[in-house]
Amino acid sequence: VPELIFMFPVVLSLALIRHVASFFFRALKPKNYPPVLRTPEESFVGLNTLGYTFSPNFVELCQGNLHLPRVHYVDEGPPNSDRVILLIHGEPTWSFLYRFMIKSLASSGYRVVALDFIGFGKSDKYSSLDMYTHDLHTLTLRIFIEHLKLSKITLVVHDWGGPVGLSVVKEVPHLIDSLCILNTVLPCRDDTVLKHLVNMFHFLTWSAVIFVCQTHLPLGYLLGCNAKIDSKTRRGYTAPFPNYRYKAGVARWPQLVPMLPWGNKRIIEDMRSTKRFLRSWTKPVLMLFSDDGISGSGASKELFKSLFPHGEDIPIKGGGHLYQEFKGEELAAHLTKFLKKQDVATTGGYHYT
C-alpha cells in the first residue's frame, strides 16, 4: 500500500523523537504513585454553568474475583421508561460530551444513561498505561449493563466507543433493541477501512502527538485546535485530567485500535467477529454521521451502510467530529423521531423498513 510505505519514515522519525523525549518525561515522573487515581471533586466545580447539571452516580463493578475501579455514570429521565438510551463516549471525551443530548432525550420521556469508561470522566483511573486494554473496556461495559439490569437498550456509539460498544452488542444482543451510529469506525485490517484511516490527517496527528507525548499530551490545546471548542468549554473536557498522571487512559486508547496491519491480532479478530455478527443484525439502526468530522464520511460510513442496508441514514451538516457539542439537540431530535417510529411499529401502526 503506497500510503503505508510513505508512513514508515514518519513512524521512524516519531520513534526517535519519542525516545529522546522519554528521558525528559522520566525526569518529571515520580518513582511511586497510586495504581488507581480518583480525580478530585473540585476539578469538576463550575461545570453546571456549561450545562453539565447531572447528579453523579457511582458503581463498583466486579465479576468473580475481579474488582474494577469505581465507575461513574449519568442516569437521567424516568427510571421506569420502556426504553433505555445508553450513550457511549470515545477519545478523549466523557459523558460531558453528551450533556445536551441527555437533557433533550430525558425531557422526551426516555431513561438516558451515559457511563464514563475507566480512565475517563469521573470514573477512577489507572495510572499505568499497561492496565488499559480492549478487554477492560468491553468487560466494563458488559458488566455495567448487567449490573444496572438494563434492557430494551438503544445503544449510541461514537469515536472509539464504536469498536467497544459494537463488540459488546454481539455478547448481549437480547438486551439491545436498536443502534445509533455516530462518527465512528470498526477497523479490522480491512483494506477500505485501512485506506480511509491512513488518509485521515486529524487522526494521524492525534495519534502522533500521543505517541510522542504519552501522558504529557496537551489535551486542552489539541481539543481547541481540532474541535473549535472555546476555552471555557474546553475546561469541561479536560476537568477529569488535572495533571499527566490521570491521562494514561487517554494515551493508551488509540494504541488499542488496530488501524495498521501490525496491530493487536486479538483485537483485530474481535473486530472481524463483530463485523460478521453485525452483518446479520436486523433490528433498527440509525446512522447520524457528520459530513465534516473524522470518520464521518468516506470508507467508514460506507462500511456501516453496507453492514446495515436496512438502516436509516441521516447526514448531519457541520459540527466536526465532536458534533454532540454543537448539534446535540438536533441529534437528539433525530433519535427521538427514530424511536417513536419503533414505538408505533411495535403497536402495529408503522412498519419499519
C-alpha positions in Angstrom: 0.0 0.0 0.0 1.7 3.3 -1.1 0.3 5.2 2.0 2.0 2.7 4.3 5.3 3.0 2.5 5.1 6.7 3.0 4.4 6.3 6.7 7.5 4.3 7.5 9.9 7.3 7.7 7.3 9.2 9.6 6.9 6.5 12.2 10.7 6.1 12.5 11.1 9.9 13.0 8.4 9.9 15.6 10.0 6.9 17.3 13.3 8.8 17.5 11.5 11.9 18.9 9.7 9.8 21.5 13.0 8.1 22.5 14.6 11.5 23.1 11.5 12.9 24.8 11.2 9.9 27.1 14.3 11.0 29.0 12.7 14.3 29.8 9.4 12.8 30.8 11.0 10.2 33.1 12.8 13.0 34.9 9.4 14.6 35.7 7.8 11.3 36.7 7.8 10.4 40.4 9.0 6.9 41.2 5.9 5.8 43.1 2.3 6.8 42.9 -1.0 5.1 43.5 -2.1 2.5 40.8 -5.6 3.9 40.8 -6.3 7.6 40.9 -9.5 9.4 41.6 -10.0 12.9 40.1 -10.7 15.4 43.0 -14.3 16.6 43.0 -13.1 20.2 43.0 -11.9 19.6 39.4 -15.5 19.5 38.3 -16.7 22.6 40.1 -18.4 25.0 37.7 -19.4 22.5 35.1 -23.1 23.2 35.8 -22.6 26.6 34.1 -21.6 24.7 31.0 -24.8 22.6 31.0 -23.4 19.6 32.9 -26.0 19.7 35.7 -26.5 16.0 36.4 -26.3 14.2 39.8 -23.3 11.8 39.9 -23.9 8.0 40.2 -21.1 5.6 41.1 -20.8 1.8 41.0 -18.0 -0.6 41.8 -18.2 -3.5 39.2 -17.0 -7.0 39.9 -17.0 -10.4 38.2 -15.9 -13.3 40.3 -12.6 -12.3 41.9 -12.1 -9.3 39.6 -12.9 -6.0 41.1 -12.8 -3.0 38.8 -12.2 0.7 39.9 -15.2 2.8 40.6 -17.2 3.8 37.5 -19.3 7.0 37.2 -22.4 7.3 35.1 -25.2 9.7 34.4 -28.8 8.4 34.8 -31.5 10.8 33.8 -35.2 10.6 32.8 -37.9 8.4 34.2 -36.3 5.2 35.6 -39.4 3.1 34.6 -39.2 4.2 30.9 -39.8 1.4 28.4 -36.6 2.3 26.6 -33.1 3.0 27.8 -30.8 5.1 25.7 -27.2 4.2 26.5 -24.6 6.7 25.4 -21.0 5.5 24.8 -18.2 8.1 24.6 -14.8 7.9 22.9 -11.4 9.5 23.0 -10.6 11.8 24.8 -14.1 12.7 26.0 -16.6 11.6 28.7 -20.3 11.9 29.5 -19.8 15.7 29.4 -19.9 15.5 25.6 -23.4 14.2 25.6 -24.9 16.7 28.1 -27.2 18.5 25.5 -28.4 15.2 24.1 -29.1 13.8 27.6 -31.3 16.8 28.6 -33.3 16.7 25.3 -33.8 12.9 25.3 -34.7 12.8 29.0 -37.3 15.5 28.5 -38.8 13.4 25.8 -39.5 10.7 28.4 -36.6 8.3 27.9 -34.2 7.0 30.5 -30.8 8.1 29.4 -27.6 6.5 30.8 -24.1 7.7 30.0 -21.1 6.0 31.6 -17.5 7.2 31.8 -15.1 4.4 30.9 -12.3 3.7 33.4 -9.7 6.3 32.8 -12.2 9.0 31.8 -14.6 11.5 33.3 -15.5 11.0 36.9 -14.6 7.3 36.8 -11.4 6.1 38.6 -8.2 6.0 36.5 -5.4 3.5 36.4 -2.1 5.4 36.4 -0.3 2.8 34.3 -0.9 2.6 30.5 -0.5 -1.2 30.7 -3.7 -1.6 32.7 -5.8 -0.3 29.8 -6.9 -3.0 27.3 -9.7 -3.5 24.8 -10.9 -6.3 27.1 -11.0 -3.9 30.0 -13.3 -1.5 28.2 -15.6 -4.2 26.8 -15.8 -6.0 30.1 -16.6 -2.8 31.9 -19.5 -2.0 29.5 -20.9 -5.5 29.6 -20.8 -5.8 33.4 -22.2 -2.3 33.7 -25.2 -3.2 31.6 -25.8 -6.4 33.6 -25.3 -4.7 37.0 -27.9 -2.0 36.2 -30.2 -4.6 34.7 -30.6 -2.5 31.5 -32.7 -3.9 28.7 -34.6 -2.6 25.7 -31.4 -0.6 25.0 -30.8 1.9 22.2 -27.0 1.9 22.1 -25.4 5.1 20.8 -21.7 4.9 19.9 -19.2 7.5 19.0 -15.5 7.5 18.2 -13.6 4.7 19.9 -16.8 3.9 21.8 -17.9 2.3 18.5 -15.4 -0.6 18.5 -16.0 -1.2 22.2 -19.8 -0.8 22.2 -20.5 -2.7 19.0 -18.2 -5.5 20.2 -20.4 -5.9 23.3 -23.6 -6.0 21.2 -22.7 -9.5 20.0 -22.4 -10.6 23.6 -25.7 -9.3 24.8 -27.9 -8.9 21.6 -31.0 -9.8 23.6 -30.7 -6.6 25.6 -30.2 -4.3 22.6 -33.3 -3.1 20.7 -31.6 -0.7 18.3 -28.4 1.0 17.4 -27.5 4.6 16.7 -24.1 5.1 15.0 -22.4 8.4 15.2 -18.9 9.2 13.8 -17.0 6.0 14.5 -15.0 3.2 12.9 -14.8 -0.6 13.0 -11.2 -1.2 12.0 -10.2 -4.8 11.4 -7.4 -4.5 8.8 -10.0 -4.3 6.1 -8.4 -2.6 3.0 -11.1 0.0 2.6 -11.0 1.0 6.3 -7.2 1.0 6.3 -7.1 3.2 3.3 -9.6 5.6 5.0 -7.7 5.7 8.3 -4.2 6.3 6.9 -5.6 9.3 4.9 -7.2 10.9 8.0 -4.9 13.8 8.8 -6.5 14.6 12.1 -6.5 11.1 13.3 -2.8 10.7 12.4 -2.0 14.0 14.1 -3.7 12.9 17.3 -2.0 9.5 17.3 1.4 11.1 16.5 1.1 13.6 19.4 0.1 10.8 21.8 2.9 8.6 20.5 5.4 11.2 21.3 3.9 12.8 24.4 2.3 9.8 26.1 0.5 11.0 29.3 2.0 14.5 28.9 -0.2 15.3 25.9 -1.7 18.9 25.9 -5.3 17.9 25.8 -6.8 21.4 26.1 -4.7 22.7 23.2 -5.5 19.7 21.0 -9.2 19.9 21.6 -9.2 23.6 20.8 -7.3 23.1 17.6 -9.4 20.2 16.3 -12.9 20.9 17.5 -13.0 24.7 17.7 -14.2 24.5 21.2 -13.9 27.7 23.2 -11.5 27.9 26.2 -14.3 27.8 28.8 -15.9 24.7 27.4 -12.6 23.1 26.8 -12.1 23.2 30.6 -15.1 20.9 30.9 -13.5 18.3 28.7 -10.1 18.5 30.4 -11.6 18.6 34.0 -11.0 14.8 34.6 -7.3 15.2 34.0 -5.8 17.7 36.5 -2.3 16.5 35.5 -0.4 14.0 33.4 -0.8 11.1 35.9 -4.5 11.0 35.1 -4.1 10.7 31.3 -2.9 7.1 31.0 -6.3 6.0 29.6 -6.3 8.8 27.0 -2.8 8.0 25.9 -3.5 4.3 25.7 -6.8 4.0 23.9 -5.6 5.0 20.3 -3.0 2.2 20.6 -5.8 -0.3 21.1 -7.4 0.5 17.7 -5.9 -1.8 15.1 -5.6 0.7 12.2 -2.4 -0.8 10.8 -1.6 -4.3 9.6 0.7 -5.0 12.6 -2.0 -4.1 15.1 -3.0 -6.3 18.0 -4.2 -9.6 16.4 -6.6 -10.4 19.2 -8.4 -7.0 18.8 -8.4 -7.4 15.1 -10.1 -10.8 15.3 -12.6 -9.3 17.8 -13.4 -6.6 15.3 -13.8 -9.1 12.5 -16.1 -11.3 14.5 -18.1 -8.1 15.5 -18.4 -7.2 11.8 -19.6 -10.7 10.9 -22.2 -10.6 13.7 -23.4 -7.1 12.6 -24.0 -8.3 9.1 -26.8 -10.4 10.4 -28.3 -7.6 12.5 -31.9 -7.0 11.5 -33.1 -4.7 14.3 -33.4 -0.9 13.7 -30.3 1.1 13.0 -30.0 4.9 12.8 -26.8 6.4 11.3 -26.1 10.1 12.1 -22.6 10.8 10.6 -21.4 14.4 10.3 -20.2 15.5 6.9 -17.1 17.2 8.2 -15.9 15.0 11.1 -13.3 12.4 11.4 -14.8 9.0 10.2 -18.0 10.9 9.4 -17.8 10.2 5.6 -15.9 8.0 3.1 -15.0 4.4 3.8 -16.1 4.3 7.4 -19.6 5.5 6.7 -19.8 3.2 3.6 -18.8 0.3 5.8 -21.7 0.8 8.2 -24.1 1.4 5.3 -23.0 -2.0 3.9 -23.4 -3.6 7.4 -26.8 -2.2 7.9 -28.6 -1.9 4.4 -31.9 -1.6 6.3 -30.6 1.3 8.4 -31.8 4.9 8.3 -29.0 7.3 7.2 -29.4 11.0 8.1 -26.3 13.1 7.3 -25.6 15.9 9.8 -24.2 19.1 8.3 -21.3 20.6 10.1 -20.3 20.3 13.7 -16.9 18.5 13.3 -16.0 15.3 15.0 -17.3 16.2 18.4 -20.6 17.4 16.9 -22.6 16.5 20.1 -21.2 19.7 21.4 -22.7 21.8 18.6 -25.5 19.6 17.3 -26.7 17.9 20.4 -30.3 18.9 20.2 -30.5 18.1 16.5 -29.1 14.7 17.1 -31.5 14.1 20.0 -34.4 15.2 17.8 -33.5 12.7 15.1 -33.0 9.9 17.6 -36.4 10.7 19.3 -38.2 10.6 15.9 -36.4 7.3 15.2 -37.5 5.8 18.5 -41.1 6.9 18.1 -41.2 5.1 14.7 -40.2 2.0 16.6 -42.9 2.5 19.2 -45.5 2.8 16.5 -44.1 -0.3 14.8 -44.4 -2.2 18.0 -48.1 -1.4 18.2 -48.6 -2.4 14.5 -49.3 1.1 13.2 -46.0 1.5 11.4 -43.8 -1.0 9.6 -40.1 -0.3 10.0 -38.1 -0.8 6.8 
